[in-house]
């Protein structure tokens, strides 16, 4: 076998695949990587039409069986040597099941930083009551007496917590910066034995009042868990941010300067009338034991003190004047007139749109963008809808949210690209996908730190995917040397998306030190799905980008995991298709995005670890084509080299699927909605050695 053919075979071993039955011999393990559709035969299409298939196909039936592959493996020593060197993890000997030692538990890092938390679980949007407190010398006080005219920061302060003490000078600096802007700072000493607290604050230059919460009423309401927790309230005592001040200090580490100023960024948003992009984090400090640390709702649920805030946080992004939803939910009358539909959709857990199943045994959602209603929110809303719908005191109403009509939420972009001409969308009917290309004319690689997609007629745009197509592919040998996933260095959907738009999710914002590459000379390919809504209109989608000032240390990458070789039988309500993606290097997974069409029913990502154990990464038991959701981890998920990501898609091609265009048709891969796709994206990065 010629070396060039061996390279083709080695490249094909990085394809997403289905494993063969025999996990024992090296030949069988390589064969299972090549057999993408799991039919026991490797065809030329599965390995990019490499000519070695014809050479090993001894019976000329169009494919290489496991027996034919094993015979070729035994015959060609050069093939064996190269593959054993190229893929040591895939070909390493496997101990018999009964002799395999139990895998060692991953050592938990002694360092703790500010991990992002799901908004729904953090009390964001709650009305903070005017509770009774005391001064440090025991005199009674009311929270309302110390609130700012524009916003208020409530910060836990402990002189006995080493992390908390380090933040005293930072609090002093923030107080000096934001006090003149109408922001008040109220400190709460949660540790009653900190008798030197005021002196420690004075020494650091902190001027803010410091109070005690004798019964921990306020701290329990806020859901405080650490001595460094901070909370941002607006002028109506609505909670908009909770968590860490910044990322400079934590448990087991300190930096010369913060990389991210969480509290300052949240204050800027609240002062501008916007919701903070990052609403909740853990605050690494000394843990508090308050008995009940879950944010508490108002005792008597009314529209003004509870429901209006719940709608602001979970519904009004779409259900507002000019929004993509069919009706607004801005007033009590809006809610009353649509109460039946609200109750139906919330009761069926279809609104807000979020389809990931809860992780087994998890106390918190692993997803930073989890849109599901917290159980207490769901119960309060359904109860209020069914029990007279009391309005309550209008003084408890939140400030109205500010919704920019045509403003970039990522800030002014460094570059904006728009499709060449408006697309005409008819009043009725079905439109095929629109594929439009826009050259970037970049003379060098650009690294994107934030990207936002803005249609001009959002009410007819179902979703947008944007790909950065390269002018040429990277050399095959270079790709192999990098140990890349399938998809890196490739054009096409399976190479991974650059940007995405679905209603309520049109931005990708990466933290400092992260960026997504757009190569020099790349062309932006817009894939746009329009849905006519009864009125003819035009749309001209644009995308805005903010660039990293320098090459980021962590480059965000995408890999596609797909199986194009399927045939869904007519009238089958539960047809499953699988695909696998080998992990050639240690990676940290940031997000998943499954994609199917109208027959899509369910999707599941799993990790098969090197020790043979399987872990569910994302389970979507009720897939909805109308919501092309990105599921983003709050904390990147580590996968070691030698793992395999397996995706399982379930399709419903039966008459029981009301969206099915034709249940009597055999369905294969195709670009339009009446065809099907089995395509999942994995967004990830390779951690630096010794880094994060």
N, C-alpha and C positions, 0 to 999 in steps of 0.2 A: 504494500500500500504506500502510495506516495505521501511525503510529509504534508503537502498541501491538503490532501484529503483527510489526514489525521487532524489537522487544524480545524477543518470544517466539522469533523466529529466532535472535537473538544468544544468548539463554539456551541454546537447544538446541545451539549450537555448542560448548558445554562438555561435551557428553555423551561417554561412552566409545563409540568408534566403530571401524569398519573403513574404511581408505582406499580411494578409487576408484583406477582405474589411472592416470589422467592427473595428474601432479604439477605441471603447468605453470601454467595460468591461475589467477587468484584464484578464479574461480567454481568451477573443478574442485577446488581445495584446500578451499574451504568445503563443497562437496558431499561430499567424502570424510569430513569430520568429522561430517556428519549421517547418513550411511549406516551405521548401527550394525552391521547384519548383513552388509554387503558384497554385497548382492544387486543393486546397481545402481539401487536405488529407495529414496526416502525416504518413509516412511509417517507417518500422524498419530501412531501409537503411538511412533515413534522420536523425536518432538519434542513429547511431552506433549500430543498432540492439538491443536496450534496450528492455527487456522483458515486460515493462509496455504497449507497443503498443498492444500486444496480449490481455492483460487484459482489455484494454479499447475498443478494436475492437469488439463491441457487435454483429455486423452482419457478422463477419468473412470474410470481403471482402479484407483483407490484409492491411488496413489502418485505421487511426482514423480520422473521420470527425470532423468538428468544433462542431457539436451537441454532438458527443460522448465525445469529450474532455471537453466540458462544463459540461456534466453530471458527469464525473470523478472529475472535479474540485469541483463541489458542494458536492460530496460524501466524499472526502478525505480532512479533515481539516488539517491534517499534511502536505499534499502537498501544500495547500494554504499558510500556515504559513511560510514554508521554502522558497517558491518562493518569497513571499512578502518581506521577510527579505533579501534574496539573491540578488534580482533584483529590488531595490526600484525605480530606474529611469525608467525601462521598464514598471513598474506597477503603477506608480504615476497617480492619477486621471487627466484627461484631461478636461479642461474647454470647454464648447460649443464654436463653432467657433465665434459666434457673441459676446460672452462675453470675449474672450481671449484678454488681453491687448497687445498692440504693444510691441515687444521685445525692451528692452533698448539697445541703441547703445553701442558697446564695447568701453570702455574708452581707448583712445590712450595713450600709455606710454609717459611720458615726457622725457625719456631717448632715445637717438639715438646713435647706434653704426655703425660700418662699414659693411653695408649690401652688399653682393655680387651682382654684376650687370652682365647681359648677355654681353658676349664679342662682339656680333654683333652690339649692340646698343651703344658701347662705343668708337668707332673710332679706335680700336686696328688694327694695320697694316697700318695706314695712314702715308703718308709722311708729316712731319711737315715742312712748308716752312721757308726759311731764312727771317724772317720778320724784319722790322725796329723797334727798341725800343729806349728808352732814359735812361740815368743814373738818379739817384735820383735828381741830380741838373739840369736836363734838357738837357744834351748833347746827341747828336745822337749816336746810337750804333746798331750793327747788331748781331742777335742771333748767327750766325755762328762763330763769334769771340770768343765765350766763351764755345764752345762745347768741350767735352772730347775726348780723343783718342779711348776709348773703349765704353763709354756710357755717357749719360748726364741725370741728374735729374733736371727737371724744377719744382720748388716748389712754390706754393703761400705762401706769408708771410704777416701777418697782426699783428701789435702791438696792435690794438684795439680789436681784437677778443680774448676772454679769452682762448678758446681752442687752437687757433693758437699760442699764446704766450707760452703756456705750451710745445709746440713742438719745440721751438727754441733750447733748450739744446740737444734734440734728433737729430735735424738736424746737430748740431755741431759734435756730436759723429759719425753720419753716414758719414759726410764729412771727418773726421779724419780716419775712417775705410776704406772708399772706394776711397778716393782721390789718394792714392799711387797705386791703381789698375787701374788707367786710367779713373776714373769717375769724371766728372765735375759737380758741383752744381751751378745752376742758379736760383736765387730767383726773383720772380715777385711780386711787391707790388700792389695788385688790389685796395686797398683803398687809394685814393689820399690824404685823410686828415691825414694819418698816418705820420706826419712830424718827429716823433721820431723813425722811423722804423730802421734806421741804428744804432742808439745808442742802441736800444733794442737788435738787433742782435749781436752787439759787446759785450754787457754785457753777453750774453749767450755763447760767444766764436765762433760764426758763422763767418767764413772768406769769404764765397762765395760772389760773386758780386750780388748786388740787383738792379734790373732795374724796369722801369715803362713801361707799355703798354698803351700809351695814348689813342688809339682808340679801345683798347681791341681786337685788331686783333689776337694776338697770343692766348689769353685766349678763344676767341670764336672758333678759329680753333681747340683748344684742347678740347673744350666742358667743360671748368671749371664751376663748380657750387658752390664751397665752398672755404672759405679762407684757408682751409687746404689741398686742392687738390695737389697731386704730380703726375708727369708724368715721365716715363722712356723711353728714346730714345736710340737707338743704334748708331753706328758710321755713319750710313747713314740716320739719322734723322727719322727712322721708330719708331712709337709709339708701345711699347710692354706692358706697364702697366699704369694704371691711377687709382687714388683713395687715400686711407688713408695711412699714414706712418705705423701705427700699430693700435692695439686696446686698447692702454693704456688709452687714453682720448677720451671723446665724449661729447655729449650734456647731461648734468645731471649726469655724473658719471666720476670717475677716479679710476685707479687701481694702486697698488704699482709697478707693472711691466707689460709689455705687455705679452699677451699670444701668439699673432701671430704678427710677424714682416713682414708685407706685402711688404713694400718697399725693405727691405734687401733681402728677398727671391726672389723678382723679379729681383733685380740686380744680384744676384748669377746666376740666369738662363740666363740672357742676356749675362753676361760675359762668360758663358760656351757655348754660341751659341744656347741656347734652348728657347722655349717659356715658360713664367711663367705659372704654373698650374692654378694660380688665376690671371687673367688678369685685372679685373676691380672691384672696390668697390665704394660705396658711401664714401665720406670723411666727417664725422660729424664735422662741424665747422659753421662759420657764412656764411649764404647764400649770394651768389653774384647775382646781377641783371645786366646781360650783354646784355639784349635784346634777343640775339639768342645764346643759350648755347649748341646747337647741334654741334658735331664735323663736320667741313666743309671739303669737299673733294677738291682736286686740281682743279683749274679753268679749265684748258685744260686737258682732260683725255687722257693719253697715256699709252702704255704698261708699261713703266719703272716707271712712277710716280704714277700709280694707279692700273692697272690691275694685274701686277705682285704681288703686295702686297695683293690684294684681293684674288688671287689664293693661295698665301702662307697661309693665315689665314683660308681659307674655303675649300680648295680642296687638297692641296699637302700632307696632312696627309695620304691619300690613293692613290692619283694620283702622284706617284713618283716611281723612280727606286727601285724595291724591295717591293713596296707597294701592297695592296690587290686589287687595281683598275686595270682594264684591260689595261690602258695606262697612261703615265706620262703627267703632265702639268707643266713642269719645264722651258721650253723655249718658245719664240715666235713661233717657228716652230711647237712645240707640240700643242700649242693652235690653230694655223691656220689650221693644218691638222684635228683637231677635232672640228672645229668651229660649224659645223652643229649640232652635237650631243650636244655640250655644250649649244647652243642656245635653242634647243628643251627641254632639261631637266630643264634648268633654267626658261624658259618661262612657263613650266608646274608646276613649283615649286616642282619638284621631287629631285632636287639637290641644295644645300647639303641636305642630308636626315634629315628631321624634319617634323613631321606630327601632332603636336599639333595645334589646332585652336587658333588664338589670343584670349586672354581673353577679354570679352565684357567690353568696357569702360576703359580698362587699358592703361596707357601711356607707361608703360615699361613691358617687358616680365617677368612673374613671375618665369621663369625657368633659373637656373644658367647655364645650358648646352644647351641653345637654339642654334641650329646650323643653323637656317634659315638665309638667306641673309637679311640684312637691306634693306629697299626699295631703298635707294640711291645707295647701292652697286649693287643691282639687275638692276636698271635703267642704271647705268654707264657701267656695263658689257654688257648688251644687246645692248646699243647704240654703244659702241666701236666695238662690233662684226659686227655691221651692217653699219658702217660708215668709212670704209677704214683701220681700225685697226692701227692707227699711233703708232710708237715705242717710239718716244720722245727721250730725252737725256739719254744716258746710265749712266751718272753720277747720275741720280735720281734713279737708280735701287737699290733695297734693298739688304742687305747682304743675301747670300743663307742660308736657314735653315739647321741646323745640324740634321740629322736623324740617331739615333743610330741603327746599324744593329741588335744587339741582346743585348740590355742593358735594365736593369730595370729602368723604368722612375720613380718609387717610391723610388729609391735608393737601395742600397744593402739590400735584404730581410733578416730577421732574420730566416726564414725557407722557404724551397722550396720543393714542392711535385710534382712529375711527374707521369703520368700514367705508369703502369708497363712495357709496351712494345710498340713499334711503331705500329700504326694502318695503314694498307695498304688501300689506297684509289685508286680505279680503275680509268681508264681514262674516262669511260662513265658510264651511268646508274644512278640509285638512290640507296643511302645507307640508311638503317634504322638507327635510333639513336643508337649511341654507348654508353653503360652504363658501366663505369669502376669505380672501387673502390680502394681507397688508404688509409690505416690506418694512423692516425696521431701519435698514441702512446703517446699522451699528458697525463701526470699524473695529471694535474690540468687544470682548465679552463684558456684559453688564450683569451685575448682581442685584436682584430685586429684593428690597426689604419689605415692601408693601405693594399690593396691587388691588385695584378695584374695577369692577365692570359695571357700567351704567348704560342701560337701554334708554332711549328717548321715549319709548311707549311701553312702560313696564307691564301694563295690564294685558299685553298680548305676547309677552316673552315668557315661554315656559322654562327654558334653561339655555345657558350659553357655556360652551367649553372652548377654551382658547389653547392652542398648541403652538410651541415655538419650533417650527420645522427648520432643520439645518440645511445648508446648501449641499453638504455632502456628509456621508457617514464617516465616523472615525475608522481608521484601519482596524481590521479584525484582530491582528496580533496585539495592537495597543489595547483594545477592549479586553482581550483575554488577560493581559498582564495586569490590568487594574483589578481583576476579580470582580467584574461588574455583574449586576443583575441583568437579566434580559430587559431590554427597553432602554437602557442607558446608551446614548450615542445613536439612537434610532429615531427615525421619523415615525409618524403614524400614531393612532390612538394608544397603542400598547407601549409607546415610549413615555407616556405620562403627560398630564395636563400642566399648563402654566397657570391658568386662571380659570375660575368657575363662577357662574351666576345662577342662583335659584332664588325665588322670592324669599326675602329675609336673610339671605346669605350671599353677599356679593363682594366680600373682601377677604384677602389673605394677608395677615400681618404677622411678621416674624419678629421674635425678640432680638435684641442687640447681639451681634455675633453670628447671626444666621442670615442667609440669603439664597435666592434661587437664581440660577444662571440662565442668561439668554445669550447664546453664542453670537459672535460677530457674523453679520450677514444673514441672520435668521429672518424668516418670514413668519408673521403671525397668521395662523389659520383659525378663523372663527367658525365654529359649528353652532348654528343658532336654530332652536326649535321654537317656532311661532304657533300660537293657538288662537285662531280667530274667535272674537267674543261678541259678535253681533253688530259691530261697527267697523267699517273699513278705516284703516289708518296706515301710517308709515312709521318705520323705526330705523334708527341709525346708531347701532351699538358703538360705544367707545370704551377704551380701557386706559386707565391711568396707572402709572408706575412711579414709585419712589426707589431710588437706587442707594445701595450701600456706598459709603465714601471710599472704601478700599475693599479688596477681596476679603470676604468674611472667613473666619476660621472654620465655620461649619456651613457647608454647602448643602442646601436642601435638594434632594433628588426624588424622582418618581420612578416607580417600576410598574409595569402593567402585568397582570396575571390573567390569562385568557385561555379559553378553549374554543376555537373556531370550528372544530370538527364534531358537530353534534347534529342530530336529527330528532326533533321532538315529534313523537307520533301524534296523529290526530286523536282528539278526545281524551288525551291523557291529562289527568288533573294534578299529577304529582311526579313530574319527570325531573330527575336530578342530573346535573352536569358538574364535573369536578375539573379542577386544574391545580397544578402545583408550581411553586416558584422556589428553587433552591436559593439559600442564603449563603453566598460565597465568602462573606467577611462579617465581622462583628458590626451590627448596625443598631441604631435606635429608631424605632418606628414612631412617626409623628401623627399619622392620620390614615384613614381608609376611606375609599369612596367606591361603593359597588354600583354597577351599571347594568341594567337589563331594560327590556321594553315592556309592552303591554301584557305579556304573558308571565312576567316576573312575579314570583310569589314569595320567595324567601331567599336569604343569602347568609352565609356563615364563613368567616375567616377563622382558621385554626393554625396554630404553630405546632409542628412536629419537631421536638427538640432533639439534639444529638443523642440523648440517652434513651430515645424512643417514646418518651411521654408526650401526650398531646394536651394542648391548652387552648381553650376557646378565646379568641381575641375580640371578635365582634360577632354577635348573633342578631340578625334582623329577621324575626319570624314573620313579619308582615311588611313585605317590600311594597312601596308605592311609587310607581313611575312618575307621578306628579311631583315628587319631592326628591330631587337628586342631591341627597344630603351628604356632606362631608362629616365624618366622625373623627374629631380631633382629641387626642389624648391630653389630659391635664399635665401628665408627667410622661415623657417619652418612654416607650416600652423597649427594653433591651432584648435583642435576639442574637445569640452567639453564632459564629460561623458553623456551618454544617447543619443548621436548622432548615426546615422546609415550611413555607407558608402554603397552606392548602385552602382553596376556596371551593365552596359547594353552593351551587345555584339551583333553586327549585322553580320549575315552570308549571303553570296551569294552562294547558291548551284545551280545556274542556268547555262545554256549553255553560257550565256553572260560573265561568269567569265572564262577567258582563262586559269587560273591556276587550274581550277576544274578538279580533276582526273576522276570523274564520276558524272555528274549532275543527273543521273537517280537512284542514290543510296540514301537510307535513312541513314543519318549520325548521329553517336552517339560519345560519349567520347571515345578517344583512344590515345595511345602514339605516333603513327606514323603520318607523315604529311598527309597521305590520310584519317586519322581519323580527329577528331576535339577536341579542348579543349576550355573551357571557364574558364580562370584562370588569375586573376590579383593579383599582389603583392602590398603591402603597406609597405613602410619602414618608421619607426617612432621611437620615444622615449618618455618616460614619463618624463616630466619636474620635476625637484626637487621643493619642496615646497619653494616658494619665489625666485626660481632661474630661469635660462633661459630655 
